[in-house]
């Protein structure tokens, strides 16, 4: 399943996102989340990731296919707000 990749490409407003989603489909990877998901649980899980720093979350964000940027200081509230918009 490729939920995380689909979500982070939307967070990054990646121009090649449609192509990325097409590629995921070609490999039979599901990327659409269920209608209802627990935003707080996702953020809590992200805070247990080895890349987090203190109360901030580190994200590896795609800029385009094959190019990533490390965002080290992302507040949990920023992610919750994004997930609220993503879920809508």
C-alpha positions as CSV (number, residue, x, y, z in Angstrom):
1,X,0.0,0.0,0.0
2,X,1.2,3.4,-0.9
3,X,-0.9,5.7,1.3
4,X,2.1,7.7,2.7
5,X,3.6,8.4,-0.7
6,X,0.2,9.6,-2.0
7,X,-0.3,11.9,1.0
8,X,3.2,13.4,1.0
9,X,3.0,14.1,-2.7
10,X,-0.2,16.0,-2.1
11,X,1.4,17.8,0.9
12,X,4.3,18.8,-1.3
13,X,2.0,19.9,-4.1
14,X,4.2,17.8,-6.3
15,X,3.6,18.7,-10.0
16,X,4.1,15.1,-11.1
17,X,1.6,13.7,-8.6
18,X,-0.8,12.5,-11.3
19,X,2.0,10.5,-12.9
20,X,3.1,9.2,-9.5
21,X,-0.4,8.0,-8.7
22,X,-0.6,6.4,-12.2
23,X,2.7,4.5,-11.5
24,X,1.4,3.3,-8.2
25,X,-1.7,1.9,-9.9
26,X,0.5,0.2,-12.5
27,X,2.2,-1.7,-9.7
28,X,-1.1,-2.6,-8.1
29,X,-0.5,-0.4,-5.0
30,X,-3.5,1.1,-3.3
31,X,-3.1,4.7,-2.4
32,X,-6.6,5.9,-1.6
33,X,-7.3,6.2,2.1
34,X,-10.6,5.0,3.6
35,X,-13.1,7.9,3.9
36,X,-12.6,8.1,7.7
37,X,-9.2,8.0,9.2
38,X,-7.9,9.1,12.6
39,X,-5.7,12.2,12.1
40,X,-4.5,12.3,15.7
41,X,-3.4,8.6,15.5
42,X,-1.4,9.3,12.3
43,X,0.4,12.2,14.0
44,X,1.0,10.2,17.2
45,X,2.6,7.5,15.1
46,X,4.7,10.0,13.2
47,X,6.0,11.3,16.5
48,X,7.4,7.8,17.3
49,X,9.4,7.7,14.0
50,X,13.1,7.7,14.4
51,X,13.5,10.9,12.3
52,X,11.4,13.1,14.7
53,X,13.2,15.8,16.6
54,X,11.7,16.7,20.0
55,X,8.0,17.6,19.4
56,X,8.6,18.2,15.7
57,X,8.3,15.8,12.8
58,X,10.8,15.3,10.0
59,X,9.4,14.8,6.6
60,X,11.1,13.6,3.4
61,X,9.2,15.6,0.9
62,X,9.2,14.9,-2.9
63,X,9.9,18.0,-5.1
64,X,9.6,15.9,-8.3
65,X,10.1,12.3,-9.2
66,X,13.6,11.3,-8.0
67,X,14.2,14.4,-6.0
68,X,13.5,14.7,-2.3
69,X,14.0,17.5,0.3
70,X,14.3,16.9,4.1
71,X,12.0,19.2,6.2
72,X,13.2,18.8,9.8
73,X,10.9,21.2,11.7
74,X,7.3,20.4,10.9
75,X,4.9,21.0,13.8
76,X,2.3,18.3,14.5
77,X,-0.5,20.9,14.2
78,X,0.7,21.6,10.6
79,X,0.3,18.0,9.7
80,X,-3.1,17.7,11.4
81,X,-4.4,20.8,9.5
82,X,-3.1,19.3,6.2
83,X,-4.8,15.9,6.9
84,X,-8.1,17.7,7.7
85,X,-8.0,19.3,4.2
86,X,-6.8,16.0,2.6
87,X,-9.6,14.1,4.2
88,X,-12.3,16.6,3.1
